[in-house]
């Protein structure tokens, strides 16, 4: 039984679970952020032979495949969603840390209005059912107001 498990584990990894990225174009977004386009070859029989993605990096650190990525005018903050689960995050460039926001439902960040003197951010949220609502975020202690 132990050998069957090991065999299945080896097969699953050889079928492309750990896929290698092939990087293409890169764009400097300013303040240490870089957008990099990459492709991944999928295993034989997959409906898509090559998958194309975009990742955001901060000072060489891969933040991931992000959605709705926006940098604040000062470059001290960024807001984005992550494709895995639709969570919303604030990235603090000085601390090089991201903080997730507790939301009741999915939010694709849209049209951010930064007020960094008051440490607040007003964004439009596009929900998965195409409804739209405004959300105010406290940047000092990331929380929805």
FENWO-V193990 format. One record per residue. N is the residue number from 0. RES is the residue in one small letter. BURIAL is + if it has 16 or more other C-alpha atoms within 10 Angstrom, else -. D_FIRST is the distance of its C-alpha to the first C-alpha in Angstrom with 1 decimal. Layout:
n: <N:N>
res: <RES:RES>
burial: <BURIAL:BURIAL>
d_first: <D_FIRST:D_FIRST>
//
This chain:
n: <0:1:2:3:4:5:6:7:8:9:10:11:12:13:14:15:16:17:18:19:20:21:22:23:24:25:26:27:28:29:30:31:32:33:34:35:36:37:38:39:40:41:42:43:44:45:46:47:48:49:50:51:52:53:54:55:56:57:58:59:60:61:62:63:64:65:66:67:68:69:70:71:72:73:74:75:76:77:78:79:80:81:82:83:84:85:86:87:88:89:90:91:92:93:94:95:96:97:98:99:100:101:102:103:104:105:106:107:108:109:110:111:112:113:114:115:116:117:118:119:120:121:122:123:124:125:126:127:128:129:130:131:132:133:134:135:136:137:138:139:140:141:142:143:144>
res: <x:x:x:x:x:x:x:x:x:x:x:x:x:x:x:x:x:x:x:x:x:x:x:x:x:x:x:x:x:x:x:x:x:x:x:x:x:x:x:x:x:x:x:x:x:x:x:x:x:x:x:x:x:x:x:x:x:x:x:x:x:x:x:x:x:x:x:x:x:x:x:x:x:x:x:x:x:x:x:x:x:x:x:x:x:x:x:x:x:x:x:x:x:x:x:x:x:x:x:x:x:x:x:x:x:x:x:x:x:x:x:x:x:x:x:x:x:x:x:x:x:x:x:x:x:x:x:x:x:x:x:x:x:x:x:x:x:x:x:x:x:x:x:x:x>
burial: <-:-:-:-:-:-:-:-:-:-:-:-:-:-:-:-:-:-:-:-:-:-:-:-:-:-:-:-:-:-:+:-:+:+:+:+:+:+:+:+:+:+:-:-:-:-:-:-:-:-:-:-:-:+:+:+:+:+:-:-:-:-:-:-:+:+:+:-:+:+:+:+:-:-:-:-:+:+:+:+:+:+:-:-:-:+:+:+:+:+:+:+:+:-:-:-:-:+:-:+:-:-:-:-:-:+:+:+:+:+:-:+:-:+:-:+:-:-:-:+:+:+:+:+:+:+:-:-:-:-:-:-:-:-:+:+:+:+:+:-:-:+:+:-:->
d_first: <0.0:3.8:5.4:5.1:6.4:8.8:9.9:10.7:12.4:14.4:15.5:16.7:18.8:20.2:21.4:24.0:22.8:24.5:27.7:30.7:34.1:37.2:40.2:43.5:46.6:47.2:49.9:51.4:51.8:53.8:53.3:50.3:48.3:47.2:45.7:43.4:42.3:39.1:36.9:33.2:32.0:29.4:26.6:27.7:28.1:29.0:32.3:33.9:33.8:35.1:35.2:38.2:38.4:40.9:40.1:42.6:42.9:45.0:46.2:43.1:40.6:38.6:39.2:37.1:37.8:40.6:42.9:46.5:46.8:50.3:52.0:54.8:58.2:58.1:54.7:53.6:51.2:49.1:47.5:44.6:41.8:38.2:36.6:33.4:34.7:38.4:39.2:42.6:43.1:46.1:45.9:48.3:49.3:50.9:47.9:45.5:43.4:42.5:42.8:41.3:43.6:42.7:43.7:43.5:42.8:42.1:44.9:45.6:48.2:51.4:55.0:54.7:57.9:57.7:60.1:59.1:62.3:61.2:57.5:56.7:55.1:55.8:53.4:53.2:49.8:48.8:46.3:43.8:46.2:49.0:50.9:52.5:53.4:54.6:52.8:54.4:52.3:53.4:52.6:53.4:50.6:48.5:48.9:50.1:53.7>
//
